[in-house]
Amino acid sequence: MPSLDGKVAIVTGGRRGIGRAIADGLAAEGARIAILDVVEAEEAAAAYDGGLGLAGDVSSETDTVRMVEAVASHFGRIDILVNNAAIFAALKMAPFTDISLDDWNRVLDVNVGGVFLMCRAVVPHLRQQGAGRIVNISSGSFFRGVPFMLHYVTSKAAVIGLTRALARELGPDNICVNAIAPGYTVTEATLEQDEAHLHVGATSIDARALRREERPEDLVGTAVFLCGPGSSFITGQTFAVDGGAHFQ
C-alpha cells in the first residue's frame, strides 16, 4: 500500500517548479492533492485524480482561510501542509541599500507571513486528525549568507526559526514540523531570470560535493519522507538538500 494512501496534502505554490515536483511525489504515494497558487491552480490540479486547485495569495489572511476551508470541505480532512510558495525568481539581485521598503515587506509578507497564515489555518484540521505533517521550504542561502538578496535570505532564515518554534508548540498534538533547505534549484522560473541569477546558479555547483545542477526532483524523496510514517519521531529539523554544499 502506498505510504500516504488516503492522506490529503496541501501544496502551496504547487503549479510548477519545486512545488509541482513535491505534489507529484506525494500523489505517487497515494495522497490526494490540493494545489494552492496565485494563478493556474485549477489547471495544475487537473493532473491529479480528484485534485483540487484554488487560486489565492498566501499573504492574505482572507485567502488562506478561504482556501483551507475549501480543501477541508472538499476532501473531508487535511493531513499534510507543504509551505512552498515564495517570492524568489522574480527578485533582482541588488545591494541592500537599494531594496525598497515595499519590496522588503512584500517578500517577508509572502515568504514568512504566508507560512504563518497557512499553518494557522491548517493546524486546527491536523489536530482533528490527531496527527499531521508540516514541511516548510527554506533555502540554503541561509547557510551561505548569499549577498545582494537580503530580503530573501532573511525571510528564509525566519522560516527555519518558525519551524523550530512551531515544532515545540505542536509536539503535544503529534504534529511534526520540519524544513527543507534546497540549494539553488533550476526551475522554469529561474531559467527566465537575468544574468546575475544565472551566475549564482552556475557558481553554486562548484560548492557542492555532487557537482551538478539541482532540480526540483532532487527534493521529492526528502519531502515525501517527511510527510510519511517513517518520520513520525522527527520534528524541528532542517534538512539541507543541496548536493553536499553544506554539512550539518
Secondary structure, 3 states (H helix, E strand, C coil): CCCCCCCEEEEECCCCHHHHHHHHHHHHCCCEEEEEECCCHHHHHCCCCCCEEEECCCCCHHHHHHHHHHHHHHHCCCCEEEECCCCCCCCCCCCHHHCCHHHHHHHHHHHHHHHHHHHHHHHHHHHHHCCEEEEEECCCHHHHCCCCCHHHHHHHHHHHHHHHHHHHHHHHHCEEEEEEEECCECCHHHHCCCHHHHHHHHHHHHCCCCCCCECHHHHHHHHHHHHCHHHCCCCCCEEEECCCCCCC
